[in-house]
Every structure is written in C-alpha cells, then in structure tokens.
C-alpha cells in the first residue's frame, strides 16, 4: 500500500536530496529477502538496518551497530519505512535536510524471516560481513533492542576493560642490538588509552580514570573508525598551541586481542588504521640505527627524549619493562 511511504516522502524533497523519492503508486513486489546495513555519518554516527517486507524496507537506526556478542544487546530505534530503491543508495545527504550526512553501504545480502510480529522480528542474515541469527524486540514506543542469537565467531574476543599502560625503564644510553628496536619520541604528554566501540570513545588516564569529558575535542576521532572496535595507547600532547592525541600502540583490533603479540605486529596494524586527522595522529617511528638523528630531533623540538622499543616485545599492562627504554634527549 502506497501510504506506507507517506512519512518517508513527507520528510524529503526530491529537488534537494539525492535519495530516491518514488512517485506515489502501487508498491513493487519483491521476494522479501533483501537486507542492507548502511553506515550513516549524520549528526551522530549510526547504522541503519533495513529489511525488505511487503514492498518497502522496514528500518531501524542502531547507534552502536549490530552486537557481535549475545551477552550484549544494542538499542535499535524503529524509523520510517524506506522505498526498496534505498537498498542501493550511497551518497551525501545535504546538511539541513533530514538525515544530513554521508551514507554508505556497510553490508548487504539476503535474509530469512523466522518470526515477524509488531513486537518481535527474528531473522537470519546472510551478507558479506554479517551472518547469523538476530532478533529485534520492541521495548517502548519506537525503541527496540537487537540481540545476536548465535554465539560469537570463534576468533572474536570482547574488548578488554580498563588497562594500566606499559612503562619504559630509564637509561642513560640506548640498548645494544639496535636493529632489534624501533625508536619513537617521548612526548611528555598525558598518557591516555583510547577505547573505541561503535563509533564511541572512552578515554582513560594511566590510572584508568574516565577523562573523556575533559577531552571532548577527540570524540570525532571515534567516528572516523566506523564500526571498528579498537584500544589505542598514546598521549594527549600540545603542539603549536593545539591539543592532539598521538597514538603509538594498538592493544585490541576488532575482536582480536594484541597484548601478547610482538610490538612489530602491533605497530604494523596501527599504521594500517591510518590514524591521521585534525587532532589525532599516529606517532612516527624510526629504525634503531637512526638513534643519533632521532635523539637530536627530540632535543631540537624540546621533547623529553626518545623511547627504544624491542620489536619482539609483548605489551605488559601496568609494568615497567626493559623491553622499552627511555633515554633523555640531553
């Protein structure tokens, strides 16, 4: 029935938005087996789950994305039905328009409905990034919850809780075997671990205190990671009068704990993240053989010194470890 899309049409002007706005008329007939999940960078990052049903895409906005673990349910807000053409939509919705922001397809595929009522929808999703049984159940008004019914993937592990950072020992000279080390600047800033899940940031100090409110300028960083869940080690520093978060270690990456992995692997995974923005960046590093030049550069920039990190070293939370050696710049 065409009136299913009245609310959708009423919120959109086809002359102002690239979104599909079909003319009034009979709804198309489909197989009721298509789903799409769209990543929506609007006023706040969220994911839109859409299930084809009776000629429209029944839709929920999920602020933290699909839950990977049945132990945790995520909020799902029921929104207006969308036209079937929306399953292929990607683009920039102009600011000032309803839902203004960037929309991309995060996953799509087919689904089978095991149950569908006004209060409960149970489906099996089969996409390129998503597979398994989920149930959506209504809690109050337009608010629903989404629950993963299958156990998590065997390779998936939940993010760690608060961690105390690993600390270097202080020495007057760098260790021997410099080819077995990488060098980084010692920044002299505020040590902070960034926990990011579902585009949301929790920034914790070296004592595990939540310091997110004091550093609200860093919240947009979490949105740049999309659905990727990470734990980063780094420092809040002031460079040329501007605060930055400089990250130099990756402790958890999208279901994979990295604490026991060698520094060389963690560093490679960190660089793959491509952390680089107006107030966040990946700390540079250099081969151990360049110690003299790196130490001089630290001194010239007024930094406390340099840190040599052994390539094969695991991350030792809360420990002062000889695998990391701090040498003052003077």
QUIRAWO-V739944 format. One record per pair of residues at least 4 apart in sequence whose C-alpha atoms are under 8 Angstrom apart, sorted by the first residue. I is the first residue (numbers start at 1). J is the second residue. D is the distance in whole Angstrom. If there is no record, write none. Layout:
I|J|D ; I|J|D
This chain:
1|26|6 ; 1|27|6 ; 2|6|7 ; 2|24|6 ; 2|25|6 ; 2|26|6 ; 2|27|6 ; 4|56|8 ; 4|81|7 ; 5|9|6 ; 5|56|8 ; 5|80|8 ; 5|81|6 ; 5|82|7 ; 5|83|7 ; 6|10|6 ; 7|11|7 ; 7|80|6 ; 7|81|8 ; 8|12|7 ; 8|80|6 ; 8|81|7 ; 8|82|6 ; 9|13|7 ; 9|21|7 ; 11|98|6 ; 12|16|8 ; 12|17|7 ; 12|21|7 ; 12|97|8 ; 12|98|7 ; 13|17|6 ; 13|21|8 ; 14|18|7 ; 14|19|7 ; 14|20|7 ; 14|21|6 ; 16|94|8 ; 16|97|8 ; 17|93|6 ; 17|94|6 ; 17|97|7 ; 18|91|7 ; 18|92|7 ; 18|93|7 ; 19|86|7 ; 19|89|7 ; 19|91|8 ; 19|93|7 ; 20|83|8 ; 20|85|6 ; 20|86|6 ; 20|89|8 ; 21|83|8 ; 22|83|7 ; 27|55|5 ; 27|56|7 ; 28|55|5 ; 28|84|8 ; 29|54|7 ; 29|55|6 ; 30|52|8 ; 30|54|7 ; 30|55|6 ; 31|52|8 ; 32|51|8 ; 32|52|5 ; 32|53|5 ; 32|54|7 ; 32|55|8 ; 33|51|8 ; 33|52|6 ; 33|53|8 ; 33|110|5 ; 33|111|5 ; 33|112|6 ; 34|51|6 ; 34|52|5 ; 34|108|8 ; 34|109|6 ; 34|110|4 ; 34|111|6 ; 35|49|7 ; 35|50|6 ; 35|51|5 ; 35|52|6 ; 35|87|7 ; 35|108|6 ; 35|109|6 ; 35|110|6 ; 35|111|6 ; 35|125|8 ; 36|48|8 ; 36|49|6 ; 36|50|5 ; 36|51|7 ; 36|87|6 ; 36|105|7 ; 36|106|8 ; 36|107|6 ; 36|108|4 ; 36|109|7 ; 37|47|6 ; 37|48|5 ; 37|49|5 ; 37|50|6 ; 37|105|6 ; 37|106|5 ; 37|107|5 ; 37|108|6 ; 38|47|6 ; 38|48|5 ; 38|49|7 ; 38|103|6 ; 38|104|5 ; 38|105|4 ; 38|106|5 ; 38|107|7 ; 39|45|8 ; 39|46|6 ; 39|47|5 ; 39|48|7 ; 39|103|6 ; 39|104|5 ; 39|105|6 ; 39|106|6 ; 39|226|8 ; 40|45|6 ; 40|46|5 ; 40|47|6 ; 40|48|7 ; 40|101|7 ; 40|102|6 ; 40|103|5 ; 40|104|7 ; 41|45|5 ; 41|46|7 ; 41|101|5 ; 41|102|5 ; 41|103|6 ; 41|223|8 ; 42|46|8 ; 42|99|6 ; 42|100|6 ; 42|101|4 ; 42|102|7 ; 43|99|8 ; 43|100|7 ; 43|101|7 ; 45|63|7 ; 45|199|7 ; 45|223|6 ; 45|226|8 ; 46|61|7 ; 46|62|6 ; 46|63|4 ; 46|64|6 ; 46|65|7 ; 46|199|8 ; 47|61|6 ; 47|62|5 ; 47|63|6 ; 47|64|7 ; 47|65|5 ; 48|59|7 ; 48|60|6 ; 48|61|4 ; 48|62|6 ; 49|59|6 ; 49|60|5 ; 49|61|6 ; 49|62|7 ; 50|57|5 ; 50|58|5 ; 50|59|4 ; 50|60|7 ; 50|87|8 ; 51|57|5 ; 51|58|5 ; 51|59|7 ; 51|111|8 ; 52|56|6 ; 52|57|4 ; 52|58|6 ; 52|84|7 ; 53|57|6 ; 53|58|6 ; 55|83|8 ; 55|84|7 ; 56|81|6 ; 56|82|6 ; 56|83|5 ; 56|84|5 ; 57|81|6 ; 57|82|5 ; 57|83|6 ; 57|84|6 ; 57|86|8 ; 57|87|8 ; 58|79|8 ; 58|80|7 ; 58|81|5 ; 58|82|7 ; 59|78|6 ; 59|79|6 ; 59|80|6 ; 59|81|6 ; 59|82|7 ; 60|76|6 ; 60|77|5 ; 60|78|4 ; 60|79|5 ; 61|76|6 ; 61|77|5 ; 61|78|6 ; 61|79|7 ; 62|66|7 ; 62|74|7 ; 62|75|6 ; 62|76|5 ; 62|77|6 ; 63|74|8 ; 63|75|7 ; 63|76|7 ; 63|198|7 ; 64|74|7 ; 64|75|8 ; 64|197|7 ; 64|198|4 ; 64|199|7 ; 64|200|8 ; 64|227|8 ; 65|74|7 ; 65|198|6 ; 65|227|7 ; 66|74|7 ; 66|146|7 ; 66|148|8 ; 67|72|7 ; 67|73|6 ; 67|74|6 ; 67|146|7 ; 67|147|7 ; 67|148|6 ; 68|148|7 ; 68|152|6 ; 69|148|6 ; 69|151|7 ; 69|152|5 ; 69|158|8 ; 70|147|6 ; 70|148|5 ; 70|149|6 ; 70|150|7 ; 70|151|6 ; 70|152|7 ; 72|147|7 ; 73|145|6 ; 73|146|6 ; 73|147|5 ; 73|148|7 ; 74|145|6 ; 74|146|5 ; 74|147|7 ; 75|143|7 ; 75|144|6 ; 75|145|5 ; 75|146|6 ; 76|136|8 ; 76|143|6 ; 76|144|5 ; 76|145|5 ; 76|146|6 ; 77|142|6 ; 77|143|5 ; 77|144|6 ; 77|145|8 ; 78|142|5 ; 78|143|6 ; 78|144|7 ; 79|142|7 ; 82|86|7 ; 85|89|7 ; 88|105|8 ; 89|103|8 ; 89|104|7 ; 89|105|7 ; 90|102|8 ; 90|103|5 ; 90|104|5 ; 90|105|6 ; 91|102|6 ; 91|103|5 ; 91|104|7 ; 92|100|7 ; 92|101|6 ; 92|102|5 ; 92|103|6 ; 93|97|7 ; 93|99|7 ; 93|100|5 ; 93|101|5 ; 93|102|6 ; 93|103|7 ; 94|100|5 ; 94|101|6 ; 95|99|8 ; 95|100|4 ; 95|101|6 ; 96|100|6 ; 107|127|6 ; 107|128|6 ; 107|129|6 ; 107|130|7 ; 108|127|5 ; 108|128|7 ; 109|125|7 ; 109|126|6 ; 109|127|4 ; 109|128|7 ; 110|125|6 ; 110|126|5 ; 110|127|6 ; 111|123|6 ; 111|124|5 ; 111|125|5 ; 111|126|6 ; 112|123|6 ; 112|124|5 ; 112|125|7 ; 113|121|8 ; 113|122|6 ; 113|123|4 ; 113|124|7 ; 114|121|8 ; 114|122|5 ; 114|123|6 ; 114|124|7 ; 115|120|7 ; 115|121|5 ; 115|122|5 ; 115|123|7 ; 116|120|6 ; 116|121|5 ; 116|122|6 ; 117|121|6 ; 119|137|6 ; 119|138|5 ; 120|135|7 ; 120|136|6 ; 120|137|4 ; 120|138|6 ; 121|135|6 ; 121|136|5 ; 121|137|6 ; 122|133|7 ; 122|134|6 ; 122|135|4 ; 122|136|6 ; 123|133|6 ; 123|134|6 ; 123|135|6 ; 124|131|7 ; 124|132|5 ; 124|133|4 ; 124|134|6 ; 125|130|7 ; 125|131|5 ; 125|132|5 ; 125|133|6 ; 125|134|8 ; 126|130|6 ; 126|131|5 ; 126|132|7 ; 127|131|6 ; 132|148|8 ; 132|149|8 ; 132|150|6 ; 133|148|6 ; 133|149|5 ; 133|150|6 ; 134|146|7 ; 134|147|6 ; 134|148|5 ; 134|149|5 ; 134|150|8 ; 135|146|6 ; 135|147|5 ; 135|148|7 ; 135|149|7 ; 136|144|6 ; 136|145|6 ; 136|146|4 ; 136|147|6 ; 137|144|5 ; 137|145|5 ; 137|146|7 ; 138|142|7 ; 138|143|6 ; 138|144|4 ; 138|145|6 ; 139|143|6 ; 139|144|5 ; 139|145|7 ; 140|144|7 ; 152|156|6 ; 155|255|7 ; 155|256|7 ; 156|254|8 ; 156|255|4 ; 156|256|6 ; 157|255|5 ; 157|256|6 ; 157|257|7 ; 158|255|6 ; 159|229|8 ; 159|230|8 ; 159|231|8 ; 159|252|7 ; 159|255|7 ; 159|257|7 ; 160|252|8 ; 160|257|8 ; 162|204|7 ; 162|208|6 ; 163|193|8 ; 163|208|7 ; 163|317|6 ; 163|318|7 ; 164|206|6 ; 164|207|6 ; 164|208|6 ; 164|317|5 ; 164|318|4 ; 165|191|8 ; 165|193|8 ; 165|206|6 ; 165|233|7 ; 165|316|8 ; 165|317|5 ; 165|318|5 ; 165|319|7 ; 166|315|7 ; 166|316|5 ; 166|317|5 ; 166|318|5 ; 166|319|5 ; 166|320|6 ; 166|321|7 ; 167|318|7 ; 167|319|6 ; 167|320|4 ; 167|321|6 ; 167|324|7 ; 168|307|8 ; 168|320|5 ; 168|321|6 ; 168|322|6 ; 168|323|7 ; 168|324|5 ; 168|325|5 ; 168|326|6 ; 169|320|6 ; 169|321|6 ; 169|322|6 ; 169|324|6 ; 169|325|5 ; 169|326|6 ; 170|325|6 ; 170|326|5 ; 170|327|6 ; 171|325|7 ; 171|326|6 ; 171|327|5 ; 171|328|8 ; 172|327|6 ; 172|328|7 ; 173|327|6 ; 174|178|8 ; 174|308|7 ; 174|325|7 ; 174|326|8 ; 174|327|6 ; 175|308|8 ; 175|325|7 ; 177|181|7 ; 178|182|8 ; 178|287|8 ; 178|288|5 ; 178|289|6 ; 179|287|7 ; 179|288|5 ; 179|289|6 ; 180|288|7 ; 180|310|6 ; 180|311|6 ; 180|312|8 ; 181|287|7 ; 181|288|5 ; 181|308|6 ; 181|309|5 ; 181|310|4 ; 181|311|5 ; 182|285|6 ; 182|286|6 ; 182|287|5 ; 182|288|5 ; 182|308|6 ; 182|309|5 ; 182|310|7 ; 182|311|7 ; 183|285|5 ; 183|286|5 ; 183|287|6 ; 183|288|6 ; 183|291|7 ; 183|294|8 ; 183|306|7 ; 183|307|6 ; 183|308|5 ; 183|309|6 ; 184|283|7 ; 184|284|6 ; 184|285|5 ; 184|286|7 ; 184|306|6 ; 184|307|5 ; 184|308|7 ; 184|309|8 ; 185|283|8 ; 185|284|8 ; 185|285|8 ; 185|294|8 ; 185|298|6 ; 185|303|7 ; 185|305|6 ; 185|306|4 ; 185|307|6 ; 186|298|8 ; 186|303|7 ; 186|304|6 ; 186|305|5 ; 186|306|5 ; 186|307|6 ; 186|326|7 ; 187|235|7 ; 187|237|7 ; 187|303|6 ; 187|304|7 ; 187|305|8 ; 188|237|7 ; 188|303|7 ; 188|304|6 ; 189|235|5 ; 189|236|5 ; 189|237|5 ; 189|238|8 ; 190|205|8 ; 190|235|5 ; 190|236|5 ; 190|237|7 ; 191|205|6 ; 191|206|6 ; 191|233|8 ; 191|234|6 ; 191|235|4 ; 191|236|7 ; 192|203|6 ; 192|204|5 ; 192|205|5 ; 192|206|6 ; 192|233|6 ; 192|234|6 ; 192|235|5 ; 192|236|7 ; 193|203|6 ; 193|204|5 ; 193|205|6 ; 193|206|8 ; 193|231|7 ; 193|232|5 ; 193|233|5 ; 193|234|6 ; 193|235|8 ; 194|201|7 ; 194|202|6 ; 194|203|5 ; 194|204|6 ; 194|230|8 ; 194|231|6 ; 194|232|5 ; 194|233|7 ; 194|234|8 ; 195|201|6 ; 195|202|5 ; 195|203|6 ; 195|204|8 ; 195|229|8 ; 195|230|6 ; 195|231|5 ; 195|232|7 ; 196|200|5 ; 196|201|5 ; 196|202|6 ; 196|222|6 ; 196|228|8 ; 196|229|5 ; 196|230|5 ; 196|231|6 ; 197|201|7 ; 197|222|8 ; 197|227|7 ; 197|228|7 ; 197|229|5 ; 197|230|7 ; 198|226|7 ; 198|227|5 ; 198|228|7 ; 198|229|7 ; 199|222|5 ; 199|223|5 ; 199|224|8 ; 199|225|7 ; 199|226|6 ; 199|227|6 ; 199|228|8 ; 199|229|8 ; 200|219|7 ; 200|222|6 ; 200|223|7 ; 201|212|7 ; 201|219|6 ; 201|222|6 ; 202|210|7 ; 202|211|8 ; 202|212|6 ; 203|210|6 ; 203|211|6 ; 203|212|5 ; 204|208|5 ; 204|209|5 ; 204|210|5 ; 204|211|6 ; 204|212|7 ; 205|209|5 ; 205|210|7 ; 205|211|6 ; 211|215|7 ; 212|216|6 ; 215|219|8 ; 217|279|8 ; 218|222|8 ; 218|245|8 ; 218|279|7 ; 218|280|8 ; 219|223|7 ; 220|224|7 ; 221|225|7 ; 221|277|8 ; 221|279|8 ; 221|280|7 ; 222|226|7 ; 225|229|8 ; 228|253|7 ; 228|254|6 ; 229|252|8 ; 229|253|6 ; 229|254|5 ; 229|255|7 ; 230|250|7 ; 230|251|7 ; 230|252|5 ; 230|253|5 ; 230|254|6 ; 231|250|6 ; 231|251|5 ; 231|252|5 ; 231|253|7 ; 232|247|6 ; 232|248|8 ; 232|249|6 ; 232|250|5 ; 232|251|6 ; 232|252|7 ; 233|247|6 ; 233|248|6 ; 233|249|5 ; 233|250|6 ; 233|251|7 ; 234|245|7 ; 234|246|5 ; 234|247|4 ; 234|248|5 ; 234|249|7 ; 235|245|6 ; 235|246|5 ; 235|247|6 ; 236|243|7 ; 236|244|6 ; 236|245|5 ; 236|246|6 ; 237|243|6 ; 237|244|5 ; 237|245|6 ; 237|246|7 ; 238|242|5 ; 238|243|4 ; 238|244|6 ; 239|243|6 ; 239|244|7 ; 242|279|8 ; 243|279|7 ; 244|278|8 ; 244|279|5 ; 244|280|5 ; 244|281|7 ; 245|279|6 ; 245|280|5 ; 245|281|6 ; 246|280|6 ; 246|281|5 ; 246|282|6 ; 246|283|6 ; 247|280|8 ; 247|281|6 ; 247|282|5 ; 247|283|6 ; 248|267|7 ; 248|270|8 ; 248|282|6 ; 248|283|5 ; 249|266|7 ; 249|267|6 ; 249|270|7 ; 250|258|7 ; 250|266|6 ; 250|267|7 ; 250|269|7 ; 250|270|6 ; 251|257|6 ; 251|258|5 ; 251|259|5 ; 251|266|7 ; 251|315|8 ; 252|256|6 ; 252|257|5 ; 252|258|5 ; 252|259|7 ; 253|257|7 ; 253|258|7 ; 258|266|7 ; 258|315|8 ; 259|314|6 ; 259|315|5 ; 259|316|7 ; 260|314|5 ; 260|315|6 ; 261|265|7 ; 261|266|7 ; 261|313|8 ; 261|314|5 ; 261|315|7 ; 262|266|6 ; 262|311|6 ; 262|312|5 ; 262|313|5 ; 262|314|5 ; 262|315|8 ; 263|267|6 ; 263|309|8 ; 263|310|7 ; 263|311|5 ; 263|312|6 ; 263|313|5 ; 263|314|6 ; 263|315|7 ; 264|268|6 ; 264|311|5 ; 264|312|7 ; 265|269|6 ; 266|270|6 ; 267|271|6 ; 268|272|6 ; 269|273|7 ; 270|274|7 ; 270|275|8 ; 270|282|8 ; 271|275|7 ; 271|282|7 ; 274|282|8 ; 275|280|7 ; 275|281|5 ; 275|282|5 ; 276|280|6 ; 276|281|4 ; 276|282|6 ; 277|281|6 ; 286|290|7 ; 286|294|8 ; 287|291|8 ; 288|308|7 ; 290|294|6 ; 291|295|6 ; 292|296|6 ; 293|297|6 ; 294|298|6 ; 294|306|7 ; 295|299|6 ; 295|305|7 ; 295|306|6 ; 295|329|6 ; 296|300|6 ; 296|329|7 ; 297|301|6 ; 298|302|6 ; 298|303|5 ; 298|304|7 ; 298|305|6 ; 298|306|7 ; 298|329|6 ; 299|303|6 ; 299|304|7 ; 299|305|7 ; 299|329|5 ; 299|330|7 ; 303|329|7 ; 304|328|6 ; 304|329|6 ; 305|326|7 ; 305|327|6 ; 305|328|4 ; 305|329|4 ; 305|330|7 ; 306|326|6 ; 306|327|6 ; 306|328|7 ; 306|329|7 ; 307|324|6 ; 307|325|5 ; 307|326|4 ; 307|327|6 ; 308|324|6 ; 308|325|5 ; 308|326|7 ; 309|313|8 ; 309|323|6 ; 309|324|5 ; 309|325|7 ; 310|323|5 ; 310|324|6 ; 313|323|6 ; 316|321|7 ; 321|325|8
